[in-house]
Amino acid sequence: MSVNKVILVGNVGKDPEVRHLESGATVARFPLATNETYTDKSGKKVTQTEWHNIVVWRGLADIAEKYVRTGKLLYVEGRIRSSSYEDKDGNKRYTTEILCDNFKFLGPNTSQDDKAPSYAEPQDTKQSVSDIDAMPEPDNDLPF
């Protein structure tokens, strides 16, 4: 048995880049920054930022297009996918992405116009954004 599961909590680095494919599927991509703070040998606090390439498909991509914005705090669940390709100069390049299965908005809303759903479940069926807007709000008692 093997497991490929990633859980990240971080801030969106840039508004999603969204593409609507000929097949009708939607894909959204955006960077997510996570931070780790530690104390070095000299006692100085150091913050290290790691950037993750998030890829969201179909119904979740539609929600990301509408609500995900730079600076938003997100909880992201997904799996790691690594791939390689040749650039235009013939150099082999590697990329690692997080294929997002689920994400939740954390933190306060930034404006009254910002009616983002508190969570988005994986989209196995076609579910409209209005259906998600009608979902009940989850408890804000986070276990962490």
Biotite code that builds the C-alpha atoms (Angstrom):
import biotite.structure as struc

atoms = struc.array([
    struc.Atom([0.000, 0.000, 0.000], chain_id="A", res_id=1, res_name="MET", atom_name="CA", element="C"),
    struc.Atom([1.223, 3.515, -0.726], chain_id="A", res_id=2, res_name="SER", atom_name="CA", element="C"),
    struc.Atom([-0.053, 6.955, 0.178], chain_id="A", res_id=3, res_name="VAL", atom_name="CA", element="C"),
    struc.Atom([0.456, 10.238, -1.659], chain_id="A", res_id=4, res_name="ASN", atom_name="CA", element="C"),
    struc.Atom([-1.255, 12.868, 0.520], chain_id="A", res_id=5, res_name="LYS", atom_name="CA", element="C"),
    struc.Atom([-0.294, 16.489, 1.111], chain_id="A", res_id=6, res_name="VAL", atom_name="CA", element="C"),
    struc.Atom([-1.830, 18.958, 3.558], chain_id="A", res_id=7, res_name="ILE", atom_name="CA", element="C"),
    struc.Atom([-0.719, 22.592, 3.377], chain_id="A", res_id=8, res_name="LEU", atom_name="CA", element="C"),
    struc.Atom([-1.793, 25.768, 5.131], chain_id="A", res_id=9, res_name="VAL", atom_name="CA", element="C"),
    struc.Atom([-0.447, 28.899, 3.522], chain_id="A", res_id=10, res_name="GLY", atom_name="CA", element="C"),
    struc.Atom([-1.066, 32.165, 1.753], chain_id="A", res_id=11, res_name="ASN", atom_name="CA", element="C"),
    struc.Atom([-1.928, 32.500, -1.932], chain_id="A", res_id=12, res_name="VAL", atom_name="CA", element="C"),
    struc.Atom([0.991, 34.166, -3.728], chain_id="A", res_id=13, res_name="GLY", atom_name="CA", element="C"),
    struc.Atom([-0.860, 35.267, -6.869], chain_id="A", res_id=14, res_name="LYS", atom_name="CA", element="C"),
    struc.Atom([-4.419, 35.243, -8.241], chain_id="A", res_id=15, res_name="ASP", atom_name="CA", element="C"),
    struc.Atom([-5.135, 31.955, -10.061], chain_id="A", res_id=16, res_name="PRO", atom_name="CA", element="C"),
    struc.Atom([-4.337, 31.584, -13.740], chain_id="A", res_id=17, res_name="GLU", atom_name="CA", element="C"),
    struc.Atom([-7.432, 29.898, -15.156], chain_id="A", res_id=18, res_name="VAL", atom_name="CA", element="C"),
    struc.Atom([-7.847, 28.035, -18.450], chain_id="A", res_id=19, res_name="ARG", atom_name="CA", element="C"),
    struc.Atom([-11.081, 26.678, -19.889], chain_id="A", res_id=20, res_name="HIS", atom_name="CA", element="C"),
    struc.Atom([-10.210, 23.647, -22.027], chain_id="A", res_id=21, res_name="LEU", atom_name="CA", element="C"),
    struc.Atom([-11.992, 22.573, -25.216], chain_id="A", res_id=22, res_name="GLU", atom_name="CA", element="C"),
    struc.Atom([-13.309, 19.534, -23.343], chain_id="A", res_id=23, res_name="SER", atom_name="CA", element="C"),
    struc.Atom([-15.215, 21.893, -21.047], chain_id="A", res_id=24, res_name="GLY", atom_name="CA", element="C"),
    struc.Atom([-12.952, 21.274, -18.062], chain_id="A", res_id=25, res_name="ALA", atom_name="CA", element="C"),
    struc.Atom([-11.499, 24.190, -16.124], chain_id="A", res_id=26, res_name="THR", atom_name="CA", element="C"),
    struc.Atom([-8.015, 24.219, -14.610], chain_id="A", res_id=27, res_name="VAL", atom_name="CA", element="C"),
    struc.Atom([-6.665, 26.844, -12.197], chain_id="A", res_id=28, res_name="ALA", atom_name="CA", element="C"),
    struc.Atom([-3.056, 27.252, -11.087], chain_id="A", res_id=29, res_name="ARG", atom_name="CA", element="C"),
    struc.Atom([-1.666, 29.424, -8.321], chain_id="A", res_id=30, res_name="PHE", atom_name="CA", element="C"),
    struc.Atom([1.337, 29.526, -5.978], chain_id="A", res_id=31, res_name="PRO", atom_name="CA", element="C"),
    struc.Atom([0.894, 28.931, -2.238], chain_id="A", res_id=32, res_name="LEU", atom_name="CA", element="C"),
    struc.Atom([3.516, 30.042, 0.307], chain_id="A", res_id=33, res_name="ALA", atom_name="CA", element="C"),
    struc.Atom([4.109, 28.165, 3.551], chain_id="A", res_id=34, res_name="THR", atom_name="CA", element="C"),
    struc.Atom([6.428, 29.468, 6.255], chain_id="A", res_id=35, res_name="ASN", atom_name="CA", element="C"),
    struc.Atom([8.586, 27.718, 8.818], chain_id="A", res_id=36, res_name="GLU", atom_name="CA", element="C"),
    struc.Atom([10.146, 29.724, 11.623], chain_id="A", res_id=37, res_name="THR", atom_name="CA", element="C"),
    struc.Atom([13.014, 28.416, 13.712], chain_id="A", res_id=38, res_name="TYR", atom_name="CA", element="C"),
    struc.Atom([15.822, 29.725, 15.885], chain_id="A", res_id=39, res_name="THR", atom_name="CA", element="C"),
    struc.Atom([19.328, 29.329, 14.469], chain_id="A", res_id=40, res_name="ASP", atom_name="CA", element="C"),
    struc.Atom([22.479, 28.534, 16.477], chain_id="A", res_id=41, res_name="LYS", atom_name="CA", element="C"),
    struc.Atom([23.058, 32.218, 17.273], chain_id="A", res_id=42, res_name="SER", atom_name="CA", element="C"),
    struc.Atom([19.539, 32.571, 18.732], chain_id="A", res_id=43, res_name="GLY", atom_name="CA", element="C"),
    struc.Atom([18.203, 34.571, 15.790], chain_id="A", res_id=44, res_name="LYS", atom_name="CA", element="C"),
    struc.Atom([14.696, 33.741, 14.542], chain_id="A", res_id=45, res_name="LYS", atom_name="CA", element="C"),
    struc.Atom([14.725, 32.713, 10.882], chain_id="A", res_id=46, res_name="VAL", atom_name="CA", element="C"),
    struc.Atom([11.664, 32.358, 8.645], chain_id="A", res_id=47, res_name="THR", atom_name="CA", element="C"),
    struc.Atom([11.961, 30.096, 5.633], chain_id="A", res_id=48, res_name="GLN", atom_name="CA", element="C"),
    struc.Atom([9.306, 30.331, 2.913], chain_id="A", res_id=49, res_name="THR", atom_name="CA", element="C"),
    struc.Atom([8.513, 27.381, 0.658], chain_id="A", res_id=50, res_name="GLU", atom_name="CA", element="C"),
    struc.Atom([6.508, 27.922, -2.546], chain_id="A", res_id=51, res_name="TRP", atom_name="CA", element="C"),
    struc.Atom([4.106, 25.248, -3.817], chain_id="A", res_id=52, res_name="HIS", atom_name="CA", element="C"),
    struc.Atom([2.488, 25.116, -7.265], chain_id="A", res_id=53, res_name="ASN", atom_name="CA", element="C"),
    struc.Atom([-1.204, 24.314, -6.727], chain_id="A", res_id=54, res_name="ILE", atom_name="CA", element="C"),
    struc.Atom([-3.321, 22.876, -9.574], chain_id="A", res_id=55, res_name="VAL", atom_name="CA", element="C"),
    struc.Atom([-7.111, 22.718, -9.212], chain_id="A", res_id=56, res_name="VAL", atom_name="CA", element="C"),
    struc.Atom([-9.493, 21.088, -11.718], chain_id="A", res_id=57, res_name="TRP", atom_name="CA", element="C"),
    struc.Atom([-13.177, 21.279, -12.728], chain_id="A", res_id=58, res_name="ARG", atom_name="CA", element="C"),
    struc.Atom([-15.670, 22.543, -10.107], chain_id="A", res_id=59, res_name="GLY", atom_name="CA", element="C"),
    struc.Atom([-12.981, 23.468, -7.609], chain_id="A", res_id=60, res_name="LEU", atom_name="CA", element="C"),
    struc.Atom([-11.197, 25.430, -10.339], chain_id="A", res_id=61, res_name="ALA", atom_name="CA", element="C"),
    struc.Atom([-14.388, 27.394, -10.951], chain_id="A", res_id=62, res_name="ASP", atom_name="CA", element="C"),
    struc.Atom([-14.545, 28.249, -7.237], chain_id="A", res_id=63, res_name="ILE", atom_name="CA", element="C"),
    struc.Atom([-10.847, 29.163, -7.208], chain_id="A", res_id=64, res_name="ALA", atom_name="CA", element="C"),
    struc.Atom([-11.388, 31.451, -10.201], chain_id="A", res_id=65, res_name="GLU", atom_name="CA", element="C"),
    struc.Atom([-14.197, 33.252, -8.413], chain_id="A", res_id=66, res_name="LYS", atom_name="CA", element="C"),
    struc.Atom([-12.869, 33.457, -4.838], chain_id="A", res_id=67, res_name="TYR", atom_name="CA", element="C"),
    struc.Atom([-9.143, 32.675, -4.469], chain_id="A", res_id=68, res_name="VAL", atom_name="CA", element="C"),
    struc.Atom([-7.095, 35.878, -4.323], chain_id="A", res_id=69, res_name="ARG", atom_name="CA", element="C"),
    struc.Atom([-3.554, 36.912, -3.493], chain_id="A", res_id=70, res_name="THR", atom_name="CA", element="C"),
    struc.Atom([-2.939, 36.867, 0.256], chain_id="A", res_id=71, res_name="GLY", atom_name="CA", element="C"),
    struc.Atom([-5.862, 34.582, 1.182], chain_id="A", res_id=72, res_name="LYS", atom_name="CA", element="C"),
    struc.Atom([-5.071, 31.957, 3.816], chain_id="A", res_id=73, res_name="LEU", atom_name="CA", element="C"),
    struc.Atom([-5.947, 28.477, 2.491], chain_id="A", res_id=74, res_name="LEU", atom_name="CA", element="C"),
    struc.Atom([-5.980, 24.921, 3.773], chain_id="A", res_id=75, res_name="TYR", atom_name="CA", element="C"),
    struc.Atom([-5.139, 22.667, 0.809], chain_id="A", res_id=76, res_name="VAL", atom_name="CA", element="C"),
    struc.Atom([-5.364, 18.870, 0.546], chain_id="A", res_id=77, res_name="GLU", atom_name="CA", element="C"),
    struc.Atom([-4.002, 17.027, -2.430], chain_id="A", res_id=78, res_name="GLY", atom_name="CA", element="C"),
    struc.Atom([-1.234, 14.835, -3.810], chain_id="A", res_id=79, res_name="ARG", atom_name="CA", element="C"),
    struc.Atom([2.227, 15.467, -5.221], chain_id="A", res_id=80, res_name="ILE", atom_name="CA", element="C"),
    struc.Atom([2.917, 15.105, -8.931], chain_id="A", res_id=81, res_name="ARG", atom_name="CA", element="C"),
    struc.Atom([6.419, 15.506, -10.332], chain_id="A", res_id=82, res_name="SER", atom_name="CA", element="C"),
    struc.Atom([7.214, 15.674, -14.021], chain_id="A", res_id=83, res_name="SER", atom_name="CA", element="C"),
    struc.Atom([9.974, 16.695, -16.383], chain_id="A", res_id=84, res_name="SER", atom_name="CA", element="C"),
    struc.Atom([10.147, 18.378, -19.771], chain_id="A", res_id=85, res_name="TYR", atom_name="CA", element="C"),
    struc.Atom([12.670, 19.854, -22.195], chain_id="A", res_id=86, res_name="GLU", atom_name="CA", element="C"),
    struc.Atom([12.789, 23.630, -22.481], chain_id="A", res_id=87, res_name="ASP", atom_name="CA", element="C"),
    struc.Atom([13.280, 25.466, -25.779], chain_id="A", res_id=88, res_name="LYS", atom_name="CA", element="C"),
    struc.Atom([17.088, 25.226, -25.369], chain_id="A", res_id=89, res_name="ASP", atom_name="CA", element="C"),
    struc.Atom([16.973, 21.444, -24.917], chain_id="A", res_id=90, res_name="GLY", atom_name="CA", element="C"),
    struc.Atom([17.633, 21.531, -21.149], chain_id="A", res_id=91, res_name="ASN", atom_name="CA", element="C"),
    struc.Atom([15.751, 19.041, -19.000], chain_id="A", res_id=92, res_name="LYS", atom_name="CA", element="C"),
    struc.Atom([13.534, 20.838, -16.452], chain_id="A", res_id=93, res_name="ARG", atom_name="CA", element="C"),
    struc.Atom([11.677, 19.379, -13.486], chain_id="A", res_id=94, res_name="TYR", atom_name="CA", element="C"),
    struc.Atom([8.482, 20.560, -11.867], chain_id="A", res_id=95, res_name="THR", atom_name="CA", element="C"),
    struc.Atom([6.551, 19.511, -8.786], chain_id="A", res_id=96, res_name="THR", atom_name="CA", element="C"),
    struc.Atom([2.881, 20.366, -8.371], chain_id="A", res_id=97, res_name="GLU", atom_name="CA", element="C"),
    struc.Atom([0.208, 19.754, -5.780], chain_id="A", res_id=98, res_name="ILE", atom_name="CA", element="C"),
    struc.Atom([-2.945, 18.363, -7.419], chain_id="A", res_id=99, res_name="LEU", atom_name="CA", element="C"),
    struc.Atom([-5.596, 19.833, -5.140], chain_id="A", res_id=100, res_name="CYS", atom_name="CA", element="C"),
    struc.Atom([-8.498, 17.574, -4.132], chain_id="A", res_id=101, res_name="ASP", atom_name="CA", element="C"),
    struc.Atom([-9.989, 19.956, -1.577], chain_id="A", res_id=102, res_name="ASN", atom_name="CA", element="C"),
    struc.Atom([-9.376, 23.416, -0.161], chain_id="A", res_id=103, res_name="PHE", atom_name="CA", element="C"),
    struc.Atom([-10.857, 25.545, 2.601], chain_id="A", res_id=104, res_name="LYS", atom_name="CA", element="C"),
    struc.Atom([-10.686, 29.262, 3.209], chain_id="A", res_id=105, res_name="PHE", atom_name="CA", element="C"),
    struc.Atom([-9.225, 30.164, 6.601], chain_id="A", res_id=106, res_name="LEU", atom_name="CA", element="C"),
    struc.Atom([-9.024, 33.480, 8.382], chain_id="A", res_id=107, res_name="GLY", atom_name="CA", element="C"),
    struc.Atom([-11.383, 36.449, 8.263], chain_id="A", res_id=108, res_name="PRO", atom_name="CA", element="C"),
    struc.Atom([-13.012, 37.705, 5.065], chain_id="A", res_id=109, res_name="ASN", atom_name="CA", element="C"),
    struc.Atom([-11.407, 40.910, 3.858], chain_id="A", res_id=110, res_name="THR", atom_name="CA", element="C"),
    struc.Atom([-14.570, 42.705, 2.720], chain_id="A", res_id=111, res_name="SER", atom_name="CA", element="C"),
    struc.Atom([-18.343, 42.547, 2.779], chain_id="A", res_id=112, res_name="GLN", atom_name="CA", element="C"),
    struc.Atom([-18.383, 41.835, -0.970], chain_id="A", res_id=113, res_name="ASP", atom_name="CA", element="C"),
    struc.Atom([-16.219, 38.780, -0.374], chain_id="A", res_id=114, res_name="ASP", atom_name="CA", element="C"),
    struc.Atom([-18.809, 36.017, -0.050], chain_id="A", res_id=115, res_name="LYS", atom_name="CA", element="C"),
    struc.Atom([-16.383, 33.113, -0.498], chain_id="A", res_id=116, res_name="ALA", atom_name="CA", element="C"),
    struc.Atom([-17.660, 29.749, 0.698], chain_id="A", res_id=117, res_name="PRO", atom_name="CA", element="C"),
    struc.Atom([-15.959, 28.548, 3.855], chain_id="A", res_id=118, res_name="SER", atom_name="CA", element="C"),
    struc.Atom([-15.059, 25.266, 2.244], chain_id="A", res_id=119, res_name="TYR", atom_name="CA", element="C"),
    struc.Atom([-15.148, 23.409, -1.021], chain_id="A", res_id=120, res_name="ALA", atom_name="CA", element="C"),
    struc.Atom([-15.522, 19.649, -1.245], chain_id="A", res_id=121, res_name="GLU", atom_name="CA", element="C"),
    struc.Atom([-14.137, 17.524, -4.099], chain_id="A", res_id=122, res_name="PRO", atom_name="CA", element="C"),
    struc.Atom([-16.324, 17.816, -7.162], chain_id="A", res_id=123, res_name="GLN", atom_name="CA", element="C"),
    struc.Atom([-17.264, 14.345, -8.414], chain_id="A", res_id=124, res_name="ASP", atom_name="CA", element="C"),
    struc.Atom([-20.495, 15.696, -9.878], chain_id="A", res_id=125, res_name="THR", atom_name="CA", element="C"),
    struc.Atom([-21.248, 19.007, -11.522], chain_id="A", res_id=126, res_name="LYS", atom_name="CA", element="C"),
    struc.Atom([-22.165, 21.318, -8.670], chain_id="A", res_id=127, res_name="GLN", atom_name="CA", element="C"),
    struc.Atom([-22.753, 24.987, -9.226], chain_id="A", res_id=128, res_name="SER", atom_name="CA", element="C"),
    struc.Atom([-21.206, 27.725, -7.127], chain_id="A", res_id=129, res_name="VAL", atom_name="CA", element="C"),
    struc.Atom([-24.718, 28.718, -5.988], chain_id="A", res_id=130, res_name="SER", atom_name="CA", element="C"),
    struc.Atom([-25.125, 25.200, -4.533], chain_id="A", res_id=131, res_name="ASP", atom_name="CA", element="C"),
    struc.Atom([-21.934, 25.679, -2.564], chain_id="A", res_id=132, res_name="ILE", atom_name="CA", element="C"),
    struc.Atom([-23.017, 29.148, -1.404], chain_id="A", res_id=133, res_name="ASP", atom_name="CA", element="C"),
    struc.Atom([-26.108, 27.484, 0.061], chain_id="A", res_id=134, res_name="ALA", atom_name="CA", element="C"),
    struc.Atom([-24.076, 25.012, 2.141], chain_id="A", res_id=135, res_name="MET", atom_name="CA", element="C"),
    struc.Atom([-24.206, 25.543, 5.909], chain_id="A", res_id=136, res_name="PRO", atom_name="CA", element="C"),
    struc.Atom([-21.224, 27.269, 7.502], chain_id="A", res_id=137, res_name="GLU", atom_name="CA", element="C"),
    struc.Atom([-18.894, 24.866, 9.365], chain_id="A", res_id=138, res_name="PRO", atom_name="CA", element="C"),
    struc.Atom([-17.907, 25.488, 12.985], chain_id="A", res_id=139, res_name="ASP", atom_name="CA", element="C"),
    struc.Atom([-14.945, 27.806, 13.282], chain_id="A", res_id=140, res_name="ASN", atom_name="CA", element="C"),
    struc.Atom([-13.429, 25.718, 16.091], chain_id="A", res_id=141, res_name="ASP", atom_name="CA", element="C"),
    struc.Atom([-10.273, 24.596, 14.313], chain_id="A", res_id=142, res_name="LEU", atom_name="CA", element="C"),
    struc.Atom([-8.326, 21.796, 16.012], chain_id="A", res_id=143, res_name="PRO", atom_name="CA", element="C"),
    struc.Atom([-5.015, 23.631, 15.517], chain_id="A", res_id=144, res_name="PHE", atom_name="CA", element="C"),
])
